[in-house]
Amino acid sequence: MEGRCKDGERRMWMGKSGRDIWKREGVTAADCGAEVRRHSAWMSVVLSFAGDPLLPQDSRSNRKGKASRTAAEMPEKNLCQKLREYPPAVFFMLGNELCERFSFYGMRAILTLYLKFEHHFSNSTATLIYHLFSCIAYFTPLIGSLLADCWLGRFKVILFGSIIYVFGHALLSGGAVPFLSTGVRSMFDFSGLLVIALATGAIKPCVSAFAADQFREDQADLRAQFFSFFYFAINTGSLFAIFLTPILRGRVQCMGSKYCFPLAFGVPGVLMLIALLIFLAAVKLYKKPPPSKDNIGRQVASCVYTGASRSICGKNKKPVDHWLDRAAPEHSSQLIEECKRFLAVVLIFSPLPFFWALYDQQGSTWILQAQRLNGRLGFFTMLPDQVNALNPLLILIFVPIFEGLIYPAARKVVKVTPLRKISVGLLLAALSFAMAGILQLEVNKTMEPSPAEGRVFIQKVGNAPVSGFSSDTFGQINGGALSSEKTELDAGMYSADVNGNKVPINLTDPNAGYVVGFFENANGSGDVKQFKYRNEKTENGATRIHVLVPEEDGGRIFACNNDGELDDHNSDAVADLKTGNYIDILPGMFSNPNFKLYWGNNCTGSGCPNHVDIQSQMGAIFSLYVHNKTTADDLTMLVRPNTVSIAWVFPQLIVITAAEILFSITGLEFAYSQSGPEMKSILQARFI
């Protein structure tokens, strides 16, 4: 009797399976008495979490009463054999999840830069909106889980949520159309983001639980394995999304804009529509567990309130094994046990917000950091918002490595438990951000300095000697010739003495940069031309070249690759040959860094008579002094390029990806296996 009681007691954390053991053995709870009851759900969950390996709820018992074979007697099935035993419906769910994650991560990968480039928000404001969107998307799963578990069921929540999801993508794509008014675009964009956040939150906790519902009770081992495939599908979708959408954004131009955000947002919207169609294709194959007719959320809240109030304020505080036991007799013993398990798992998952708060920085601050890195890796160019594609790629590589090599090797040294996996994952997440901070210190050293408040930078170019540079208001300054180096001056109106003539110079825009060209003509007369430039690194990985032309004759200038081919997809690769105009060099994904600048009248590209070689340098801005004998020496660097390689981001991405595998996959399966049938979506929502 004692052994059978301990066997049932040991499995109490699995709920019904422990009671099944007593029933088969002819033992009742009354027989075992206080020996079993003294163990609260909290202690049983923690003991199983920290010590015993996770075993699914139904794997230790035979519901049909047949004798089970030991693990040693059962022949090990290979992967193909296991896949053939999967319910067909789960493969549709994998396809649905892959497309849905493509739509979500593809949209989110470019969101920060969209807010910055199209709505002209500052870095801090764009980051704030990005994280506000993420916050709503991670809060609404609680609402979706309650709808699924209490009223509509998981199938209907996924169906209705997906339809709303597609509508949200349509709004966001419409708001990205550049020729709409600012007010209309803002209305479409922010309503679209809100709709997407609500829709993804509604279906997010339901998809994995609904897919797991398709397995039979005796397929708990396959169900546990399925969560790895499910996570694999998530990251396959996000990998392609994060790789493709930045290309559609940054290397395709449409509707008169240098970016094609309508296409970059539209493709994820189409993928969400495909996800909905895949889900509907298997509607006759699904098992659809009905929702609880009772409001499980209200019941849990009532049970916790009753137990807590009687424990804190109650006059009759009889000794109980757990404070929730005081919620009886108003609440059933089954509900009280479910609440114990629920609160225990919620307590274990309390570090979740800290992990995801760090993890989501990959889509905001890490992308902004990557904007100031050199994305050229040999002949390959990586855009800032493509950096996050490494995360799902590494997950696809790391999952089999962890399952096949790291975990087995670790088990030879230490007992590998879910609690230890999650703890190590949290430590690795913290380490990745320490690495990101160190990298940012190096990036800060390469940032372009700004002039002091109320002052400007001025860069002198040209061929004329300058006898002096004076202020109309404050008299002569600088004592003589203006230095050829970048000089900092007070913002204001100045006059330049060129061969005895005073020429006005407008330097009134504070914190800006100016290029002033002094030219001596063949007849000995002088001339001055100037233009203003942004004293910041370029966006989108471009190399910008401003032109300074003493004698404008209606020609044009072209940026061509090393073979003399013009980039037809880059409208900024061509400009009129006028002082202050610029062209941008946008290297392709696979391209040579060496380019040629061609210019002349009535010519196109390499057909022009004049050219100079230049090497593309991400973030840099140059000035090109155009005259009859222009050479590479007439290129003047105005803004320094990004010199820290984007490859230095890889170590921190590797570390945080390892943290995600240890933390997220372990917690996803644990949240499902530890919850009762009526609370699976709620615990999934609490985890994600």
C-alpha positions as CSV (number, residue, x, y, z in Angstrom):
1,M,0.0,0.0,0.0
2,E,2.8,2.5,0.9
3,G,4.6,1.9,-2.4
4,R,1.4,2.5,-4.4
5,C,0.6,5.6,-2.4
6,K,4.1,7.0,-3.1
7,D,3.7,6.2,-6.8
8,G,0.5,8.1,-6.9
9,E,1.9,10.8,-4.7
10,R,5.0,11.2,-6.9
11,R,2.7,11.8,-10.0
12,M,0.2,14.2,-8.4
13,W,1.8,17.1,-10.3
14,M,0.5,15.4,-13.5
15,G,-3.1,15.7,-12.2
16,K,-5.5,13.0,-13.4
17,S,-2.8,10.4,-14.2
18,G,-1.8,10.1,-10.6
19,R,-5.5,9.4,-9.6
20,D,-5.6,6.8,-12.4
21,I,-2.8,4.9,-10.8
22,W,-4.7,4.7,-7.5
23,K,-7.8,3.5,-9.3
24,R,-6.1,0.7,-11.2
25,E,-4.3,-0.4,-8.0
26,G,-7.5,-0.3,-5.9
27,V,-6.2,2.5,-3.7
28,T,-8.2,5.6,-2.7
29,A,-7.1,9.0,-1.6
30,A,-8.5,8.2,1.8
31,D,-6.2,5.2,2.1
32,C,-3.2,7.3,1.5
33,G,-4.4,10.1,3.8
34,A,-2.3,13.0,4.8
35,E,0.8,11.4,3.4
36,V,-0.3,12.5,-0.1
37,R,-2.2,15.6,0.8
38,R,0.7,17.3,2.6
39,H,2.4,17.9,-0.8
40,S,1.2,21.1,-2.3
41,A,1.0,21.6,-6.0
42,W,3.8,24.2,-5.7
43,M,6.3,21.8,-4.2
44,S,5.4,19.0,-6.6
45,V,5.8,21.3,-9.7
46,V,9.1,22.6,-8.4
47,L,10.4,19.2,-7.6
48,S,9.5,17.8,-11.0
49,F,10.9,21.0,-12.6
50,A,14.2,21.0,-10.9
51,G,14.8,17.2,-10.6
52,D,12.8,14.8,-12.8
53,P,13.0,15.2,-16.5
54,L,9.8,16.5,-18.1
55,L,7.5,13.6,-18.8
56,P,4.2,14.3,-20.6
57,Q,1.1,13.9,-18.6
58,D,-0.1,10.7,-20.2
59,S,3.2,8.9,-20.9
60,R,3.3,7.0,-17.6
61,S,-0.1,5.5,-17.5
62,N,-2.2,3.3,-19.7
63,R,-5.7,4.6,-19.9
64,K,-7.1,1.5,-21.4
65,G,-5.8,-0.7,-18.6
66,K,-3.4,-2.7,-20.9
67,A,0.0,-3.8,-19.7
68,S,2.6,-1.3,-20.9
69,R,6.0,-2.3,-22.1
70,T,9.1,-0.8,-20.6
71,A,11.2,1.7,-22.5
72,A,14.0,-1.0,-22.9
73,E,11.5,-3.4,-24.5
74,M,10.1,-0.8,-27.0
75,P,12.1,-0.6,-30.3
76,E,13.3,2.9,-30.9
77,K,11.5,4.5,-33.9
78,N,13.4,6.7,-36.3
79,L,12.2,10.2,-37.3
80,C,10.4,9.1,-40.4
81,Q,8.4,6.5,-38.5
82,K,7.4,9.0,-35.9
83,L,6.4,11.5,-38.6
84,R,4.1,9.0,-40.2
85,E,2.2,8.7,-36.9
86,Y,1.6,12.4,-36.7
87,P,-2.0,13.5,-37.1
88,P,-2.3,14.9,-40.7
89,A,-3.8,18.1,-39.4
90,V,-0.7,19.2,-37.5
91,F,1.2,19.6,-40.8
92,F,-1.3,22.2,-41.9
93,M,-0.8,23.9,-38.6
94,L,2.9,24.0,-39.2
95,G,2.4,25.6,-42.6
96,N,0.0,28.0,-41.1
97,E,2.4,29.0,-38.4
98,L,5.3,29.4,-40.9
99,C,3.3,31.8,-43.0
100,E,1.9,33.7,-40.1
101,R,5.3,34.2,-38.5
102,F,6.6,35.4,-41.9
103,S,3.9,38.0,-42.0
104,F,4.5,39.1,-38.4
105,Y,8.3,39.2,-38.4
106,G,8.6,40.5,-41.9
107,M,6.4,43.5,-41.0
108,R,8.2,44.0,-37.6
109,A,11.7,43.8,-39.1
110,I,11.2,47.0,-41.1
111,L,8.9,48.8,-38.7
112,T,11.5,50.8,-36.8
113,L,13.1,52.1,-40.0
114,Y,9.7,52.8,-41.5
115,L,8.7,55.0,-38.6
116,K,12.1,56.8,-38.9
117,F,12.2,57.3,-42.6
118,E,8.5,57.8,-43.6
119,H,7.1,59.4,-40.4
120,H,10.4,61.2,-39.6
121,F,10.3,60.2,-36.0
122,S,13.5,60.4,-34.0
123,N,15.3,57.2,-33.0
124,S,13.9,57.3,-29.5
125,T,10.3,57.9,-30.7
126,A,10.5,55.2,-33.3
127,T,11.8,52.8,-30.7
128,L,9.1,53.8,-28.3
129,I,6.3,53.1,-30.9
130,Y,7.9,49.8,-31.8
131,H,8.0,48.6,-28.2
132,L,4.5,49.9,-27.6
133,F,3.3,47.8,-30.5
134,S,5.2,44.7,-29.1
135,C,3.8,45.4,-25.7
136,I,0.2,45.2,-27.0
137,A,1.0,42.2,-29.1
138,Y,2.3,40.4,-26.0
139,F,-0.5,41.5,-23.7
140,T,-3.5,40.6,-25.9
141,P,-2.7,36.8,-25.8
142,L,-4.3,36.9,-22.3
143,I,-7.5,38.1,-24.0
144,G,-7.3,35.5,-26.8
145,S,-6.6,32.7,-24.4
146,L,-9.7,33.5,-22.3
147,L,-11.8,33.7,-25.4
148,A,-10.5,30.3,-26.5
149,D,-10.7,28.5,-23.2
150,C,-14.0,30.0,-22.0
151,W,-16.3,30.9,-24.9
152,L,-15.3,30.4,-28.5
153,G,-12.8,27.6,-28.5
154,R,-9.4,27.6,-30.0
155,F,-10.5,26.9,-33.6
156,K,-12.8,29.9,-33.8
157,V,-10.4,32.3,-32.2
158,I,-7.7,31.3,-34.7
159,L,-10.2,31.6,-37.6
160,F,-11.6,35.0,-36.7
161,G,-8.2,36.3,-35.5
162,S,-6.6,35.4,-38.8
163,I,-9.3,37.3,-40.8
164,I,-8.8,40.4,-38.7
165,Y,-5.0,39.9,-39.1
166,V,-5.3,40.1,-42.9
167,F,-7.3,43.3,-42.6
168,G,-4.6,44.8,-40.4
169,H,-1.9,44.1,-43.0
170,A,-4.1,45.7,-45.7
171,L,-4.4,48.9,-43.6
172,L,-0.6,49.0,-43.0
173,S,0.2,48.5,-46.6
174,G,-2.2,51.2,-47.6
175,G,-0.7,53.6,-45.1
176,A,2.8,53.0,-46.7
177,V,1.7,54.5,-50.0
178,P,3.8,57.7,-50.3
179,F,1.5,60.0,-52.2
180,L,-1.3,59.9,-49.6
181,S,-1.6,62.8,-47.2
182,T,0.2,62.6,-43.9
183,G,-3.0,62.4,-41.9
184,V,-4.4,59.5,-44.0
185,R,-1.1,57.6,-43.8
186,S,-1.0,58.0,-40.0
187,M,-4.6,56.8,-39.6
188,F,-4.0,53.7,-41.8
189,D,-0.6,52.9,-40.2
190,F,-1.5,53.2,-36.5
191,S,-4.9,51.6,-36.9
192,G,-3.2,48.8,-38.9
193,L,-0.6,48.3,-36.2
194,L,-3.3,48.2,-33.5
195,V,-5.4,45.6,-35.5
196,I,-2.3,43.4,-36.1
197,A,-1.3,43.6,-32.4
198,L,-4.8,42.5,-31.3
199,A,-5.1,39.8,-34.0
200,T,-1.7,38.2,-33.4
201,G,-2.3,38.3,-29.6
202,A,-5.6,36.5,-30.1
203,I,-4.3,33.6,-32.1
204,K,-0.7,33.4,-30.7
205,P,-1.6,31.3,-27.5
206,C,-4.1,29.2,-29.4
207,V,-2.1,27.9,-32.4
208,S,0.4,25.7,-30.5
209,A,-2.2,24.5,-28.1
210,F,-4.7,23.7,-30.9
211,A,-2.0,21.8,-32.8
212,A,-1.1,19.8,-29.7
213,D,-4.8,19.0,-29.2
214,Q,-4.7,17.0,-32.5
215,F,-2.5,14.3,-30.9
216,R,-4.1,11.3,-29.1
217,E,-3.6,10.8,-25.4
218,D,-1.2,8.0,-26.1
219,Q,1.0,10.2,-28.3
220,A,2.4,12.4,-25.6
221,D,6.0,11.7,-26.7
222,L,5.2,12.8,-30.3
223,R,3.5,15.8,-29.0
224,A,6.6,16.8,-27.0
225,Q,8.7,16.3,-30.1
226,F,6.2,18.4,-32.1
227,F,7.0,21.5,-30.2
228,S,10.5,21.4,-31.6
229,F,9.1,21.2,-35.1
230,F,6.7,24.0,-34.3
231,Y,9.5,26.2,-33.1
232,F,11.4,25.2,-36.3
233,A,8.5,26.4,-38.4
234,I,8.3,29.7,-36.5
235,N,11.9,30.4,-37.2
236,T,11.8,29.2,-40.8
237,G,9.1,31.8,-41.5
238,S,10.9,34.6,-39.7
239,L,14.2,33.7,-41.4
240,F,12.8,34.2,-44.9
241,A,10.8,37.3,-43.7
242,I,13.7,39.1,-42.1
243,F,16.0,38.3,-45.1
244,L,13.5,39.3,-47.8
245,T,11.5,42.3,-46.5
246,P,14.6,44.6,-45.9
247,I,15.6,44.0,-49.6
248,L,12.1,45.0,-50.7
249,R,12.3,48.1,-48.5
250,G,15.9,49.2,-49.2
251,R,16.8,48.0,-52.6
252,V,13.5,48.4,-54.5
253,Q,12.1,51.9,-55.3
254,C,8.5,52.5,-56.2
255,M,5.8,55.2,-56.4
256,G,8.4,57.9,-56.6
257,S,10.1,57.0,-53.3
258,K,13.6,55.7,-52.7
259,Y,12.0,53.0,-50.5
260,C,9.3,50.6,-51.4
261,F,7.5,50.1,-48.1
262,P,4.1,49.3,-49.7
263,L,5.7,46.2,-51.3
264,A,7.7,45.4,-48.1
265,F,4.5,45.5,-46.0
266,G,2.3,44.0,-48.8
267,V,4.3,40.7,-49.1
268,P,3.8,39.8,-45.4
269,G,0.1,40.6,-45.8
270,V,-0.2,38.1,-48.7
271,L,1.6,35.5,-46.6
272,M,-1.0,36.1,-43.8
273,L,-3.7,35.4,-46.3
274,I,-2.0,32.2,-47.4
275,A,-1.7,31.2,-43.7
276,L,-5.5,31.6,-43.4
277,L,-6.1,29.5,-46.5
278,I,-3.8,26.8,-45.3
279,F,-5.7,26.7,-42.0
280,L,-9.0,26.4,-43.7
281,A,-7.8,23.7,-46.0
282,A,-7.8,21.2,-43.2
283,V,-11.0,22.2,-41.4
284,K,-12.5,18.7,-41.8
285,L,-9.4,17.1,-40.2
286,Y,-9.2,19.1,-37.0
287,K,-10.2,17.9,-33.6
288,K,-12.0,20.8,-32.0
289,P,-12.1,20.5,-28.3
290,P,-15.1,22.5,-27.1
291,P,-14.4,25.4,-24.7
292,S,-15.4,25.3,-21.1
293,K,-18.9,26.7,-20.7
294,D,-17.8,28.1,-17.4
295,N,-15.8,31.3,-17.2
296,I,-12.5,29.6,-16.1
297,G,-10.8,33.0,-15.7
298,R,-13.5,34.2,-13.4
299,Q,-13.5,30.9,-11.5
300,V,-9.7,31.0,-11.0
301,A,-9.9,34.7,-9.9
302,S,-12.7,33.8,-7.5
303,C,-10.9,30.8,-6.1
304,V,-7.7,32.7,-5.5
305,Y,-9.6,35.6,-3.9
306,T,-11.5,33.4,-1.6
307,G,-8.4,31.5,-0.5
308,A,-6.3,34.7,-0.1
309,S,-9.0,36.6,1.8
310,R,-9.6,33.8,4.2
311,S,-5.9,33.3,4.8
312,I,-5.3,37.0,5.5
313,C,-8.5,38.2,7.1
314,G,-10.4,35.0,8.1
315,K,-11.1,34.5,11.7
316,N,-11.0,30.7,11.6
317,K,-7.5,29.9,10.2
318,K,-7.5,26.1,10.5
319,P,-4.1,24.5,9.5
320,V,-4.1,23.6,5.8
321,D,-1.5,22.2,3.5
322,H,-1.9,25.1,1.1
323,W,-3.6,28.5,1.5
324,L,-5.8,27.8,-1.5
325,D,-7.4,24.9,0.4
326,R,-9.3,27.5,2.4
327,A,-11.3,28.2,-0.8
328,A,-13.3,25.1,-0.2
329,P,-16.2,24.2,-0.1
330,E,-17.3,27.1,-2.4
331,H,-14.9,25.8,-5.0
332,S,-14.3,22.2,-6.0
333,S,-11.2,20.3,-5.0
334,Q,-10.4,19.8,-8.7
335,L,-10.5,23.6,-9.4
336,I,-8.4,24.2,-6.3
337,E,-5.7,21.8,-7.5
338,E,-5.7,23.3,-11.0
339,C,-5.3,26.8,-9.4
340,K,-2.3,25.5,-7.3
341,R,-0.6,24.2,-10.4
342,F,-1.4,27.4,-12.4
343,L,0.0,29.7,-9.7
344,A,3.0,27.6,-9.3
345,V,3.9,27.7,-13.0
346,V,3.1,31.4,-13.2
347,L,5.5,32.0,-10.3
348,I,8.2,29.9,-12.1
349,F,7.6,32.0,-15.2
350,S,8.0,35.3,-13.4
351,P,11.3,36.2,-15.1
352,L,9.6,36.0,-18.5
353,P,9.0,39.8,-18.9
354,F,12.7,40.5,-18.3
355,F,13.8,38.0,-20.9
356,W,11.4,39.2,-23.6
357,A,12.1,42.9,-22.8
358,L,15.7,42.2,-23.7
359,Y,15.0,39.9,-26.6
360,D,12.8,42.4,-28.4
361,Q,15.6,45.0,-28.4
362,Q,16.9,43.1,-31.5
363,G,14.2,44.7,-33.5
364,S,14.8,48.3,-32.3
365,T,18.1,49.3,-30.6
366,W,20.1,46.5,-32.3
367,I,18.9,47.6,-35.7
368,L,19.7,51.2,-35.0
369,Q,23.1,50.1,-33.8
370,A,23.5,48.1,-37.1
371,Q,22.8,51.3,-39.1
372,R,26.1,52.6,-37.9
373,L,28.1,49.5,-38.7
374,N,29.8,48.6,-42.0
375,G,27.6,46.0,-43.6
376,R,30.0,45.1,-46.4
377,L,31.5,41.6,-45.9
378,G,33.7,41.1,-48.9
379,F,31.4,41.0,-51.9
380,F,28.3,40.6,-49.7
381,T,26.4,43.5,-48.3
382,M,24.1,43.1,-45.3
383,L,21.4,45.7,-44.6
384,P,20.8,46.8,-41.0
385,D,17.4,45.2,-40.8
386,Q,18.7,41.9,-42.2
387,V,20.9,41.4,-39.1
388,N,18.0,39.8,-37.3
389,A,17.7,37.1,-40.0
390,L,20.7,35.5,-38.2
391,N,18.5,34.7,-35.2
392,P,16.1,32.3,-36.9
393,L,18.9,30.9,-39.1
394,L,21.0,30.1,-36.0
395,I,17.9,28.5,-34.3
396,L,17.5,26.2,-37.3
397,I,21.1,25.2,-36.9
398,F,21.2,25.1,-33.1
399,V,18.1,23.1,-32.3
400,P,19.5,19.8,-33.6
401,I,22.9,20.6,-32.2
402,F,21.4,21.2,-28.7
403,E,19.2,18.1,-28.9
404,G,21.8,15.8,-30.4
405,L,25.1,17.0,-28.9
406,I,25.0,19.7,-26.2
407,Y,22.2,18.2,-24.0
408,P,23.6,14.6,-24.2
409,A,27.1,15.9,-23.4
410,A,25.8,18.0,-20.5
411,R,23.9,15.1,-19.0
412,K,27.2,13.3,-18.6
413,V,28.4,16.0,-16.3
414,V,25.3,17.4,-14.7
415,K,21.6,16.6,-14.5
416,V,19.9,18.7,-17.2
417,T,16.5,19.9,-16.0
418,P,14.1,22.5,-17.4
419,L,14.8,24.9,-14.5
420,R,18.5,24.8,-15.2
421,K,17.9,25.3,-18.9
422,I,15.8,28.4,-18.3
423,S,18.3,29.8,-15.7
424,V,21.2,29.4,-18.1
425,G,19.1,31.0,-20.8
426,L,18.5,34.1,-18.7
427,L,22.2,34.4,-17.9
428,L,23.1,34.2,-21.6
429,A,20.6,36.9,-22.4
430,A,22.2,39.2,-19.9
431,L,25.6,38.4,-21.4
432,S,24.5,39.2,-24.9
433,F,23.5,42.7,-23.9
434,A,26.8,43.2,-22.1
435,M,28.5,42.4,-25.4
436,A,26.1,44.8,-27.3
437,G,27.1,47.5,-24.8
438,I,30.8,47.0,-25.4
439,L,30.2,47.0,-29.2
440,Q,28.3,50.3,-28.9
441,L,31.3,51.9,-27.2
442,E,33.4,51.1,-30.2
443,V,30.7,52.4,-32.6
444,N,30.5,55.7,-30.7
445,K,34.2,56.3,-31.5
446,T,33.3,56.3,-35.2
447,M,30.3,58.6,-35.1
448,E,30.5,61.9,-36.9
449,P,31.1,64.7,-34.4
450,S,28.6,67.6,-34.5
451,P,29.5,71.3,-34.2
452,A,28.8,72.9,-30.9
453,E,25.5,74.6,-30.3
454,G,25.0,77.6,-32.5
455,R,28.1,76.7,-34.6
456,V,28.6,75.2,-38.1
457,F,31.3,73.2,-39.9
458,I,32.8,74.6,-43.1
459,Q,34.9,72.7,-45.6
460,K,36.9,74.7,-48.2
461,V,37.5,73.2,-51.7
462,G,38.6,74.7,-55.0
463,N,41.7,76.1,-56.7
464,A,41.7,79.7,-55.8
465,P,43.9,81.3,-53.1
466,V,41.9,83.0,-50.4
467,S,43.2,86.3,-49.1
468,G,40.9,86.3,-46.1
469,F,37.6,85.3,-44.6
470,S,35.7,87.9,-42.7
471,S,32.4,88.5,-40.9
472,D,30.3,91.4,-41.9
473,T,29.3,91.9,-38.2
474,F,32.4,91.1,-36.2
475,G,35.1,92.1,-38.6
476,Q,37.9,90.0,-40.0
477,I,38.4,86.5,-38.6
478,N,40.8,83.7,-39.2
479,G,43.6,86.2,-39.9
480,G,44.2,85.1,-43.5
481,A,43.6,82.1,-45.7
482,L,40.9,79.7,-44.6
483,S,42.3,76.2,-43.8
484,S,41.6,73.4,-46.1
485,E,40.6,71.2,-43.1
486,K,37.1,71.2,-41.7
487,T,36.7,74.4,-39.6
488,E,34.1,75.2,-37.0
489,L,32.6,78.7,-37.0
490,D,29.7,80.6,-35.4
491,A,26.6,80.4,-37.5
492,G,25.8,83.6,-39.3
493,M,26.4,85.7,-42.4
494,Y,30.0,86.0,-43.6
495,S,31.8,87.5,-46.6
496,A,34.8,86.0,-48.3
497,D,37.6,88.1,-49.9
498,V,38.3,86.6,-53.3
499,N,40.9,88.6,-55.2
500,G,39.9,91.7,-53.5
501,N,36.1,91.2,-53.9
502,K,33.8,90.5,-51.0
503,V,31.4,87.6,-51.7
504,P,28.6,86.9,-49.1
505,I,28.6,83.5,-47.5
506,N,25.4,82.3,-45.8
507,L,26.2,80.0,-42.8
508,T,23.1,80.7,-40.8
509,D,21.8,77.2,-40.2
510,P,23.3,76.1,-36.8
511,N,24.7,72.5,-36.4
512,A,24.9,72.0,-40.2
513,G,27.8,71.4,-42.5
514,Y,28.8,73.6,-45.4
515,V,31.1,73.2,-48.4
516,V,32.4,76.5,-49.9
517,G,34.3,76.4,-53.1
518,F,36.7,79.1,-54.1
519,F,37.6,79.2,-57.8
520,E,40.0,81.2,-59.9
521,N,39.1,81.5,-63.5
522,A,41.5,81.6,-66.5
523,N,41.1,85.4,-66.8
524,G,42.1,85.8,-63.1
525,S,38.7,86.6,-61.8
526,G,37.3,84.7,-58.8
527,D,34.1,82.9,-57.9
528,V,32.5,81.3,-54.8
529,K,29.9,78.6,-54.6
530,Q,28.5,76.8,-51.6
531,F,26.1,74.1,-50.5
532,K,24.8,72.7,-47.3
533,Y,24.9,69.0,-46.3
534,R,23.7,66.9,-43.5
535,N,26.4,66.4,-41.0
536,E,25.2,62.8,-40.3
537,K,26.0,59.4,-41.7
538,T,23.8,58.3,-44.6
539,E,21.0,55.8,-44.2
540,N,20.3,52.6,-46.1
541,G,24.0,51.8,-46.5
542,A,24.5,54.5,-49.1
543,T,27.7,56.3,-50.1
544,R,26.7,59.9,-51.0
545,I,28.6,62.2,-53.4
546,H,27.7,65.9,-53.6
547,V,29.0,67.8,-56.6
548,L,30.5,71.3,-56.7
549,V,30.5,72.7,-60.2
550,P,32.1,76.1,-61.0
551,E,30.6,76.2,-64.5
552,E,27.2,74.5,-64.8
553,D,26.4,73.5,-68.4
554,G,23.4,71.2,-68.0
555,G,25.3,67.9,-67.8
556,R,24.4,64.9,-65.7
557,I,26.4,62.6,-63.4
558,F,25.9,58.9,-63.0
559,A,27.0,56.2,-60.5
560,C,28.0,52.9,-62.3
561,N,29.4,49.7,-61.0
562,N,33.0,48.7,-61.8
563,D,31.9,47.3,-65.1
564,G,30.3,50.6,-66.1
565,E,26.7,49.4,-65.7
566,L,24.1,51.9,-64.4
567,D,21.9,50.8,-61.5
568,D,18.4,51.2,-63.1
569,H,16.7,50.4,-59.8
570,N,18.3,53.3,-58.0
571,S,16.8,56.7,-59.0
572,D,19.5,58.5,-56.9
573,A,22.2,57.0,-59.0
574,V,21.6,59.9,-61.5
575,A,21.6,63.6,-60.8
576,D,21.9,66.9,-62.7
577,L,25.4,68.4,-62.6
578,K,24.6,71.3,-60.4
579,T,26.3,72.4,-57.2
580,G,24.8,70.8,-54.1
581,N,23.1,67.9,-56.0
582,Y,24.1,64.4,-55.0
583,I,24.1,60.8,-56.1
584,D,23.9,57.7,-53.9
585,I,25.8,54.5,-54.4
586,L,23.7,51.6,-53.2
587,P,25.8,48.4,-53.4
588,G,23.8,45.2,-54.2
589,M,23.6,42.2,-52.0
590,F,26.5,40.7,-54.0
591,S,28.6,43.4,-55.6
592,N,32.1,44.8,-56.0
593,P,32.8,47.8,-53.7
594,N,34.5,49.7,-56.5
595,F,32.4,52.1,-58.6
596,K,32.9,54.8,-61.2
597,L,31.3,58.2,-61.5
598,Y,30.7,59.3,-65.0
599,W,29.5,62.8,-66.1
600,G,29.1,64.9,-69.2
601,N,26.5,66.5,-71.6
602,N,24.1,64.5,-73.8
603,C,25.4,61.2,-72.6
604,T,24.4,58.3,-70.3
605,G,26.4,56.2,-67.9
606,S,29.7,54.9,-69.1
607,G,29.1,56.7,-72.5
608,C,30.1,60.0,-70.8
609,P,33.6,61.3,-71.5
610,N,34.6,62.0,-67.9
611,H,34.9,59.6,-65.0
612,V,36.6,59.1,-61.6
613,D,36.9,55.9,-59.5
614,I,35.4,55.7,-56.0
615,Q,35.0,53.0,-53.5
616,S,31.7,52.7,-51.8
617,Q,31.9,53.2,-48.0
618,M,28.6,52.7,-46.1
619,G,27.6,55.9,-44.3
620,A,30.2,58.2,-45.9
621,I,29.5,61.5,-47.6
622,F,31.9,63.0,-50.2
623,S,32.2,66.2,-52.1
624,L,33.4,66.0,-55.8
625,Y,34.9,69.1,-57.3
626,V,34.1,68.9,-61.0
627,H,36.4,70.6,-63.5
628,N,38.3,69.8,-66.7
629,K,40.9,67.7,-65.0
630,T,39.0,66.1,-62.1
631,T,40.8,63.2,-60.5
632,A,40.3,61.1,-57.3
633,D,42.2,63.9,-55.4
634,D,39.1,66.1,-56.0
635,L,37.0,63.9,-53.8
636,T,36.8,65.3,-50.3
637,M,35.4,63.3,-47.4
638,L,32.8,65.3,-45.5
639,V,31.4,62.5,-43.2
640,R,33.4,59.5,-42.1
641,P,32.1,56.0,-43.1
642,N,31.0,53.2,-40.8
643,T,34.3,51.4,-40.0
644,V,33.2,48.9,-37.4
645,S,32.2,45.7,-39.2
646,I,28.7,44.3,-38.9
647,A,30.3,40.9,-38.2
648,W,30.9,42.1,-34.6
649,V,27.1,41.8,-34.1
650,F,27.3,38.0,-34.7
651,P,28.7,37.0,-31.3
652,Q,25.9,38.7,-29.4
653,L,23.3,37.2,-31.7
654,I,24.8,33.7,-31.2
655,V,24.6,34.1,-27.4
656,I,21.0,35.4,-27.4
657,T,19.9,32.7,-29.8
658,A,21.4,30.1,-27.5
659,A,19.5,31.8,-24.6
660,E,16.3,31.6,-26.6
661,I,16.6,27.9,-27.3
662,L,17.3,27.2,-23.6
663,F,14.5,29.5,-22.4
664,S,11.7,29.5,-25.0
665,I,11.5,26.0,-26.3
666,T,11.7,24.5,-22.8
667,G,9.1,26.9,-21.5
668,L,6.7,26.4,-24.4
669,E,6.4,22.6,-23.9
670,F,6.4,23.0,-20.1
671,A,3.5,25.5,-20.2
672,Y,1.4,23.1,-22.2
673,S,2.2,19.9,-20.2
674,Q,1.7,21.5,-16.8
675,S,-1.8,23.1,-17.5
676,G,-5.2,21.5,-17.1
677,P,-7.4,21.0,-20.2
678,E,-9.4,24.1,-19.5
679,M,-6.3,26.4,-19.0
680,K,-3.9,25.4,-21.7
681,S,-4.3,28.6,-23.8
682,I,-4.1,30.7,-20.7
683,L,-0.8,29.3,-19.6
684,Q,0.5,29.5,-23.2
685,A,-0.5,33.2,-23.1
686,R,1.3,33.6,-19.8
687,F,4.5,32.1,-21.3
688,I,4.6,33.9,-24.6
